[in-house]
Amino acid sequence: MKRRILLADDELAVLLTLKAILEIHGFDVETAASAKEAISKIKTNRYHMVITDMKMEDERSGYDVIHAAKKSDYGPAVAILTAYPSLGGDWKAEGAQSMLVKPMNTEDLLHQIEMLLIQQENRRNVLPHSETLRAENVLHPEEAKSALKTN
């Protein structure tokens, strides 16, 4: 079964590029060009992961998407996609598990997504603490690669 990702970004070039990259690597990707569209899709579909741009309709619209994902009954992994990594710690408090900074090379992006999906699956399966992967708020590419090699 392909893992489903909802990708929300108001920049069409980013949306289409990331969609193509993720689909080439075996993900089933749906897109949303606004927070409003993403929230609607979260309510009517199920995703393993939601990746949202921070700034779409307004400065905080990405948080609206995060909140909708966190309220869903299926509990997807959630990441903020931004070109502005100086968001401070608000994104953590708002419920995002990771910040993906664009532009990012494809290998790093894929490793970070895999790591987040593994962490979320571990949370859902309620594995004993010793068996879960180390949970970090910001995933660094080398940590993600190392964790994937050990699993």
C-alpha positions in Angstrom: 0.0 0.0 0.0 1.4 3.4 -1.0 1.7 5.9 1.8 -0.5 9.0 1.2 0.7 12.5 1.6 -1.2 15.8 1.4 1.1 18.6 0.2 -0.2 22.1 0.7 1.6 25.1 -0.9 0.4 28.2 -2.7 3.4 28.2 -5.1 2.4 26.1 -8.0 6.0 25.4 -9.0 6.9 24.1 -5.6 3.7 22.1 -5.4 4.2 20.4 -8.7 7.9 19.8 -8.3 7.5 18.2 -4.8 4.5 16.2 -6.0 6.5 14.7 -8.9 9.5 13.9 -6.7 7.4 12.2 -4.1 5.4 10.2 -6.7 8.5 9.0 -8.4 9.6 7.7 -5.0 6.4 5.7 -4.5 4.2 8.0 -2.5 0.5 8.7 -3.4 0.4 12.5 -3.3 -2.6 14.9 -3.2 -2.1 18.6 -3.4 -3.8 21.7 -2.1 -3.1 25.2 -3.3 -4.4 26.9 -0.1 -5.0 26.2 3.5 -8.7 26.2 3.0 -8.4 23.4 0.3 -6.0 21.4 2.5 -8.3 21.6 5.5 -11.2 20.4 3.4 -9.1 17.4 2.1 -8.0 16.5 5.6 -11.6 16.3 6.7 -12.7 14.1 3.8 -9.7 11.9 3.2 -7.0 10.0 5.1 -3.3 10.7 4.9 -0.2 9.2 6.4 1.4 12.6 6.4 0.5 16.3 5.8 3.2 18.7 4.7 2.1 22.4 4.6 3.7 25.6 3.6 3.5 28.1 6.4 2.6 31.3 4.5 -0.3 30.8 2.1 -3.4 33.0 2.4 -1.8 34.7 5.4 1.2 34.5 7.7 -0.3 31.8 9.9 -2.4 29.7 7.5 0.0 26.8 7.8 -0.9 26.5 11.4 -4.6 26.2 10.5 -3.6 23.2 8.4 -1.6 21.7 11.2 -4.5 22.1 13.6 -6.9 20.4 11.2 -4.5 17.5 10.8 -4.0 17.2 14.6 -7.8 17.1 15.1 -8.3 14.4 12.5 -9.1 10.9 13.9 -6.4 9.2 11.9 -3.4 11.2 13.2 -1.0 11.9 10.3 2.6 13.0 10.7 2.7 16.7 10.2 5.5 18.9 8.9 5.9 22.6 8.1 7.5 23.4 4.7 9.0 26.9 4.7 11.7 29.1 3.1 11.7 31.0 6.4 13.5 28.8 9.0 13.5 31.6 11.5 10.0 30.9 12.7 11.1 30.3 16.2 9.6 27.6 18.3 5.9 28.4 17.5 5.7 25.7 15.0 6.5 23.1 17.7 3.9 24.5 20.0 1.4 24.5 17.2 1.8 20.8 16.7 4.2 20.3 13.7 6.7 17.5 14.2 9.3 18.8 11.8 10.3 21.8 9.8 11.4 21.1 6.2 13.3 24.1 4.9 13.1 24.8 1.2 15.0 24.5 -1.0 16.2 21.1 0.0 17.9 18.4 -2.0 15.8 15.4 -2.9 17.7 12.9 -0.9 17.5 14.9 2.4 13.8 15.5 1.8 13.0 11.9 1.3 15.1 10.8 4.3 13.3 13.3 6.5 9.9 12.3 5.3 10.7 8.6 5.9 11.9 9.4 9.4 8.7 11.3 10.2 6.5 8.5 8.8 8.4 5.9 10.9 8.1 8.0 14.0 4.4 8.5 13.5 3.9 4.7 12.8 5.8 4.0 16.1 3.5 6.4 18.0 0.4 4.8 16.5 1.6 1.3 17.4 2.6 2.4 20.9 5.9 0.6 20.9 7.8 0.4 24.1 10.0 3.5 24.5 13.2 1.6 24.0 12.0 0.4 20.6 11.0 3.8 19.2 13.2 6.0 17.1 14.6 9.1 18.7 12.1 11.8 18.3 13.5 15.2 17.3 11.6 18.3 16.4 14.0 19.2 13.6 15.3 16.3 11.7 18.8 16.7 10.4 19.7 14.7 7.2 22.5 12.7 8.8 20.3 11.6 11.7 17.6 10.6 9.3 20.0 8.6 7.2 21.5 6.9 10.2 18.1 6.0 11.6 16.9 4.5 8.3 20.0 2.3 8.1 19.4 0.8 11.5 15.8 -0.2 10.7 
